[in-house]
Structure formats: structure tokens, C-alpha cells
Amino acid sequence: MGDRYRSAQSPRNSGAGVTDERFRKLVGETSKGISSFNQLTRSIAQKMSLFGTPQDSRANHAQIKELTEKGNKLVAKINRRLQELNRGAKGASGRARRTQVNKLSADFKNQVRVFEETCERLLESERQSVEFIRRSSQSFKGGDARQTRGGAEFTNYSEDQIYAQANVVIYDEDGALRCCHCGV
């Protein structure tokens, strides 16, 4: 009975179901994913450097949010690939495969650490911005809800209204439309 049939999906299979071709493909995809993750983290840091400058905008904050969500999805995707690579690092070629997986895992771990640090700085910056906005809005609200400044009541102002009103449309003598954006 030494001639037993071995299924490719059998746990006794030396490659644990991961062919050399599939393993190479996973290594390439994982390496590429880690590189993309690095670039994504650097993009977040670059966009954060605009905080508090005239180039800072709601769009910048929205892009940062998109990038962090994309980063979290990328972490999950790379984790799944590394798990599959770990399962495939068995058998005769296991030592060489394990070395590759360990290197990728270490690179990924370092990138996750950098991503987490960047996200922590982002959270702290957002907290400071919110605190600044709250402090500055107190000057409009004052102690009395009916308090006015220069005859204008500021108790029911909407940030969206302020931004909408900041886009002033001007028509010149020819009837041509020009748009002026004043800073708020």
C-alpha cells in the first residue's frame, strides 16, 4: 500500500497546495503591495504637512481620509497574502520560502508601524484643529446667545453657508462670468 494517491489539496502535500508558480506570484504581489503601502503612507504624511497652510482644504482632509481607509484595506489584503505564503512555506523548499516570507513579514511590520505612527500624528493634528475651531468659535457665540457683533447675529451660522458665501460671483461689463474666491 505504499502507492497511495496524494491529493494536491492534501495537508500531507509538501507544498501545502501552493505551487512554486503561485508562491512566486504571491511573493511578487505582496512585495508590490508593501511598496504601495509605503507610498500611500508617504502621501498621507505629505498631505498632513499642508495642515494650517493656505493650501489646506476640506478636499485635502477628504483625500487623507480616503488614503487612510485605503491603507487599512491594504493592510488586510497583505495580511491575507502573508498568511497564504506562510502556509506555502513548508516541505522541501520550505526553508528558502520561509526566508522570503520572513523578509516580507519584517518589511510589512515596519510599514505598519510607520502607518500607525502617521495615523497617530494625524489624529493629534485633527484634535488640535477641532480644539482651535472650538476656541475660535467661542468668540462668535459669547455668553449670551442673542449677543451680536456689529449688528450681525452669529448664533445660527453654518460653516457650509460661510464656505458657500465665500465664493462670490462677479459679472463684468461684457456679461462674462468671473468667479472670485475670497479666503475665509
N, C-alpha and C positions, 0 to 999 in steps of 0.2 A: 504494500500500500504506500510505497514511497513516491509514487507518481500521482500525488494528489493535485487536483486542479486548484490553482490560485487565482482568485478574482483580483482585478486591478483595484477594486474598491476595498479589498480586504485589509484589515489593520496589520496583518502579517506581511503585507507587501512592503518591501524595503523603502520605497519612496513615499509611502503613506498616501498613494493616489496622486501625488504631484510629480508629473513628468519633468525631465530636465528642461524641456522647452517651456512648459508652463512656469517652472521655477524661475528661469531666466526672464521671462516676460514679467512675472510678479516683481522681481528684483528691479527691473527697469522702471516699471510703473511706480513702485514705491519710492525709488530714488528720485524720480521726476516729481512725485507728489511732495516729497520733503523739500525739494528745491522750490516748488511753487509756494509751499507753506512759508518758507523763508522769505520769498519775495513779497508775499501777502503781509507778513508781519512788518517788513520794512516799509511797505506802503502805508500801513496804519500809523507807524511812527512818523512818517513824513507828513501825513495829513494832520497829525496831532501837533506838529510844530507850527501849524498855522493858527492854533488857538490864540485868541487875544490880538490877532493882527487884522489889518483891513481885509485880508484875503479869507478870513474865517467867515463861514456862512452856514446856513441851515443845510445846504446841499453837501457841504464838507462833512457835517455831522452825520447826515444820512448815509453818505458813502462809507464813513467809518463803521457805522452800524452794519451795513451790508458786508463789509470786509470781515468784521468780527464773526458774523453769522456764517459766512463762507469758511472762515478759519475753523470754527467749531465743527462744521460738516467735514472739512478736510481731515481733521484730527480723527474723527470716527472712521472715515474711509481708510486712512493709512493704518489705523489700528487693526481693522479687519484684514488688510493685506499682510501685515506683520504676523498676525495670528495664523493665517494660512501658510506663510513662509515658515513659521516655527513648526507647524505640523509636517511640512515637507522636508525639514532638516533632520531626517532620520536615515538609517540604512548605511550602505557602503559609502555613498558620497556625503554622508551626514556631517562629517567634520568640516569639510570645505563649505558646505551650505550653512552650517551653524555660524561659521566665522563671518560670512556675508550678512546673515540675519543679525548677528550681534552688532556689527558695524552700523547697519541701517537703524537698528533699535537705539543705539547710542546717539546717532545723529538726530533721530527723531525726538528722543528725550531732551536733547539740548534745545532743539527748535521749540518744543512745547514749553520749556522753561522760559525762553525768550518771549514767546507769545503771551504766556501768563503774566510775565513782568510788564509787558507792554499794555496788556489789558488792565492791570492794576494801576498803572500810571494814567491810563485813560479814565478809569473810574474816579480817581482822585481829582483829575482835571475837571471832570463833569461835576463832581461835588462842589469844587471851588467855584465853578461857573454858576451853579444854582444858588450857592450862598451869596455870591456877588449880586446876582439878579434880585434875590430876595431883599438884600440890604438896600440896593438902589431903588427898588420899588416902594420901600417904606417911605422914601422922601415924597412920593406922589400921594400915598394913602394918608399919611399923618395919623393923628389920634382920632380925628373926627371924620366920619365917612362923608360928611357934607362939605368938608373943607375944600376950598377952591384956590387955585393959583392963577392970578391974573384974570380972574373971571371964568376960567375953564375948569370944569369938574373932571377929576381924574379917577374917580372911584370905579367906574364901569368900563375902563379901557380894555381893549383886547389886543394882544400882541399881533395877531393876524391882521387886525384892522390897521394898526400902525404900519406894518410892512406893506399892506396894500396901498395905503395913503402915501407912502414914501415914493411910489412910482408915479411921478407926475407926468401927465401927457400934455405936450405943448404943440400947438399948430402955428406955423409961421404964416407970413402974408400970402404965400402961394397955396396954402391949404395942405401943405405937405406935413405929414405926421413926424414929429420928433419926440423921442422919449428921454427924459432926464431922470436919472436915479440919484436921489439925494441920500446921503448916509444917515441912518437912524441909529 
